[in-house]
Amino acid sequence: MPLLKKTLETNIKAAFKIGSAAGTEEKVAELIATAIHTYVSAADVNTTVTGAVVTGLPAVVGVPISGTATGVGKGTLS
């Protein structure tokens, strides 16, 4: 899914509010880290994949079978 900046802003504001109520910098840091991790992990990662066409079919005499292929892949952030 696309990254939603407004959601990240909302979660950071909530982190400061909750952290202030808890009175600890550690809680603020934890909640901001969680907000950023959630934001980045929600990203779609799209990539173009290029490769060679390989066939198991016999070639017509004198005509090689070869080519290229393209496609779209979806990955994950790690």
WOUR-V423862 format. One record per backbone hydrogen bond with DSSP energy under -1.0 kcal/mol. NH is the residue of the N-H (numbers start at 1). CO is the residue of the C=O. E is the energy in kcal/mol with one decimal. If there is no record, write none. Layout:
nh=NH co=CO e=E
nh=NH co=CO e=E
//
This chain:
nh=8 co=4 e=-1.5
nh=9 co=5 e=-2.6
nh=10 co=6 e=-2.5
nh=11 co=7 e=-2.3
nh=12 co=8 e=-2.3
nh=13 co=9 e=-2.5
nh=14 co=10 e=-2.2
nh=15 co=11 e=-1.9
nh=16 co=12 e=-2.2
nh=17 co=13 e=-2.4
nh=18 co=14 e=-3.1
nh=19 co=15 e=-2.7
nh=20 co=16 e=-2.4
nh=21 co=17 e=-1.9
nh=22 co=18 e=-2.2
nh=23 co=19 e=-1.6
nh=24 co=19 e=-1.4
nh=28 co=24 e=-1.4
nh=29 co=25 e=-2.8
nh=30 co=26 e=-2.6
nh=31 co=27 e=-2.4
nh=32 co=28 e=-2.6
nh=33 co=29 e=-2.6
nh=34 co=30 e=-2.1
nh=35 co=31 e=-2.3
nh=36 co=32 e=-2.6
nh=37 co=33 e=-2.6
nh=38 co=34 e=-2.7
nh=39 co=35 e=-2.2
nh=40 co=36 e=-2.8
nh=41 co=37 e=-2.5
nh=43 co=40 e=-1.5
nh=47 co=73 e=-1.6
nh=49 co=71 e=-2.4
nh=51 co=69 e=-2.3
nh=53 co=67 e=-1.9
nh=63 co=60 e=-3.0
nh=69 co=51 e=-2.5
nh=71 co=49 e=-1.7
nh=73 co=47 e=-2.5
nh=75 co=45 e=-2.0
//
